[in-house]
Amino acid sequence: MSAKEDEYDYLFKVVLIGDSGVGKSNLLSRFTRNEFNLESKSTIGVEFATRSLQVEGKTVKAQIWDTAGQERYRAITSAYYRGAVGALLVYDIAKHLTYENTERWLKELRDHADNNIVIMLVGNKSDLRHLRAVPTDEAKAFSEKHGLSFLETSALDSSNVELAFQTILTAIYNMMSQRRITGRPDSDFSPGSNVVPITVQPTQNPPRQNPCCQNN
């Protein structure tokens, strides 16, 4: 990484949560590397990637964490909510159960994350509109009820992926600005102050991976 790429004014930790298979990993790779992998396997444990954006004239480095969606990994991923100032709560518009489960994921997020975390509900795989199982209006109503922002995206064709991350990072920045006005120093969000560096082992897929669990 060049010195220029490593220069930033703020570092924001954002987590991706939701059921396995809704496309969290491909949202991460599309936003940070402009890549999409149809053969991607379910994430084991946690992965993260970074990308810097300009927000209100400041350079914001987003450290985006992709938490595993499988039930058996929820205990270890809950620790990664700490320090997160933003979350994308993702479901698959073609699978209504993944949408139904967003309420459970939202509760878990409220239990483990900071009370002021900025949350966006994301209906992914909008390219599968012919298989739509979750009406847009229903998801909008849910997001309004719980005070969330809302967008539909497609990691496959990149629709609204950039907009989703730009929107949530701008909202986080604005929240930080309000806290500064009310007396909380913005040093809480300055480089290195909000995210504790840890070592993450490379993701490995378990043996005998069931094909039905792919395409996360």
C-alpha positions in Angstrom: 0.0 0.0 0.0 1.4 3.4 -0.9 1.8 6.2 1.6 -0.9 8.2 -0.2 -3.4 5.3 0.0 -2.8 5.0 3.7 -3.5 8.7 4.5 -7.0 9.3 5.9 -8.8 11.6 8.3 -11.2 9.1 9.8 -11.4 5.4 10.2 -14.9 3.9 10.4 -15.6 0.2 11.1 -18.7 -1.1 9.3 -20.0 -4.6 9.7 -22.0 -6.7 7.2 -24.6 -8.9 8.9 -27.4 -11.2 7.7 -28.2 -14.8 6.8 -25.7 -17.0 5.0 -26.1 -16.8 1.2 -27.5 -13.2 0.9 -24.4 -11.9 -0.8 -22.5 -10.1 2.0 -19.1 -11.3 0.8 -19.8 -10.2 -2.8 -21.0 -6.8 -1.6 -17.7 -6.5 0.2 -15.6 -7.5 -2.8 -17.6 -5.4 -5.3 -17.2 -2.3 -3.2 -13.5 -2.8 -2.2 -12.1 -4.5 -5.3 -14.9 -4.2 -7.9 -15.0 -8.0 -8.1 -17.8 -10.5 -8.1 -17.4 -14.3 -7.7 -20.3 -16.5 -8.6 -18.5 -19.5 -7.0 -17.8 -17.8 -3.7 -18.2 -20.1 -0.7 -19.8 -19.3 2.7 -17.6 -17.1 4.9 -16.0 -18.9 7.8 -15.5 -16.7 10.8 -14.8 -13.2 9.6 -13.1 -11.3 6.8 -12.5 -7.6 6.3 -11.3 -5.2 3.6 -10.8 -1.5 3.4 -11.4 1.3 1.0 -11.1 5.1 1.4 -13.7 7.6 0.1 -14.1 11.3 0.2 -16.9 12.5 2.5 -17.6 16.2 2.9 -14.1 17.0 1.9 -12.5 14.5 4.3 -10.8 11.2 3.5 -12.7 8.4 5.3 -11.2 5.0 5.4 -13.9 2.3 5.7 -12.9 -0.9 7.4 -15.6 -3.3 6.4 -16.1 -6.6 8.2 -17.9 -9.5 6.7 -19.4 -11.6 9.6 -20.4 -15.2 9.0 -24.1 -15.8 8.7 -24.3 -19.4 9.8 -25.8 -20.0 13.2 -22.9 -21.9 14.5 -20.5 -19.0 14.1 -22.7 -16.3 15.7 -21.0 -16.6 19.1 -17.6 -15.8 17.7 -18.7 -13.0 15.4 -20.6 -11.1 18.1 -17.3 -9.8 19.4 -16.6 -8.1 16.1 -19.6 -5.8 16.5 -17.6 -3.9 19.2 -16.3 -0.6 17.8 -18.5 -0.7 14.8 -20.1 2.7 13.9 -22.1 1.4 11.0 -23.8 -1.8 9.8 -25.4 -3.1 6.6 -28.1 -5.5 7.5 -28.5 -7.6 4.3 -31.2 -9.9 3.0 -31.9 -11.6 -0.3 -34.9 -10.1 -2.1 -35.6 -13.5 -3.6 -35.7 -15.4 -0.3 -38.4 -14.1 2.1 -36.9 -16.1 5.1 -33.7 -14.0 4.9 -35.8 -10.9 5.2 -37.9 -12.3 8.1 -34.6 -13.0 9.9 -33.5 -9.4 9.7 -35.5 -8.7 12.8 -33.4 -11.2 14.8 -30.2 -9.9 13.3 -31.3 -6.4 14.3 -31.9 -7.4 17.8 -28.4 -9.1 18.0 -26.9 -5.9 16.6 -28.7 -3.8 19.2 -27.5 -6.1 21.9 -23.8 -6.1 21.0 -23.1 -2.8 19.1 -23.0 0.8 20.2 -26.4 2.4 20.8 -25.7 5.1 18.2 -24.6 2.7 15.4 -25.8 3.8 11.9 -27.8 0.9 10.3 -28.9 0.4 6.7 -31.2 -2.3 5.6 -30.0 -3.7 2.2 -32.1 -5.8 -0.1 -29.4 -7.5 -2.2 -29.7 -9.4 -5.5 -32.0 -6.9 -7.1 -31.0 -8.4 -10.4 -33.3 -11.3 -9.4 -36.4 -9.1 -9.7 -38.2 -11.8 -11.6 -37.8 -14.0 -8.5 -38.7 -11.3 -6.0 -40.2 -12.6 -2.8 -39.9 -9.4 -0.7 -41.9 -6.4 -1.9 -39.9 -3.1 -1.8 -42.6 -1.3 0.0 -42.7 -3.9 2.8 -39.0 -3.6 3.4 -39.3 0.2 3.3 -42.0 0.1 6.0 -39.8 -2.2 8.1 -36.9 0.1 7.8 -38.9 3.2 8.7 -40.4 1.4 11.7 -37.0 0.7 13.1 -35.3 3.9 12.1 -33.1 2.4 9.4 -32.1 3.7 6.0 -32.9 1.4 3.1 -31.6 0.5 -0.4 -31.8 -2.4 -2.8 -28.5 -3.5 -4.3 -27.0 -6.0 -6.7 -23.4 -7.1 -6.1 -23.7 -8.9 -9.5 -24.3 -5.9 -11.7 -23.1 -3.4 -9.0 -26.4 -1.5 -8.8 -26.4 0.8 -5.8 -23.4 -0.8 -4.1 -21.3 2.3 -4.2 -24.4 4.4 -3.2 -25.1 2.1 -0.2 -21.6 2.5 1.3 -21.3 6.2 0.4 -24.7 6.8 2.1 -23.8 5.0 5.3 -20.3 6.5 5.6 -21.8 10.0 5.0 -24.4 9.3 7.7 -21.7 8.1 10.1 -19.6 11.3 9.4 -22.6 13.5 10.0 -23.3 11.7 13.3 -19.7 12.2 14.3 -20.0 15.9 13.4 -23.1 16.3 15.6 -21.3 14.6 18.5 -18.4 17.0 18.1 -20.9 19.9 18.3 -22.4 18.5 21.5 -19.0 18.0 23.1 -17.8 14.6 22.2 -14.4 14.9 20.5 -14.1 13.7 16.9 -10.9 12.0 18.1 -13.2 9.1 18.9 -13.3 8.4 15.2 -9.8 9.5 14.2 -7.3 7.1 12.6 -6.5 4.2 14.9 -8.8 5.2 17.7 -11.9 3.3 16.8 -10.6 -0.1 15.6 -8.2 -2.3 17.4 -5.9 -4.1 15.0 -6.1 -7.9 15.2 -4.7 -10.8 13.3 -7.3 -12.6 11.1 -6.4 -16.0 9.7 -7.1 -16.5 6.0 -10.5 -17.9 5.4 -10.7 -21.6 4.7 -13.7 -23.5 3.6 -14.6 -26.6 5.6 -14.2 -30.0 3.9 -17.2 -31.5 2.1 -18.8 -28.1 1.5 -22.5 -28.5 0.7 -23.3 -26.7 -2.6 -26.5 -25.4 -1.2 -24.5 -23.2 1.2 -22.6 -21.4 -1.5 -22.9 -17.9 -3.0 -22.7 -15.9 0.2 
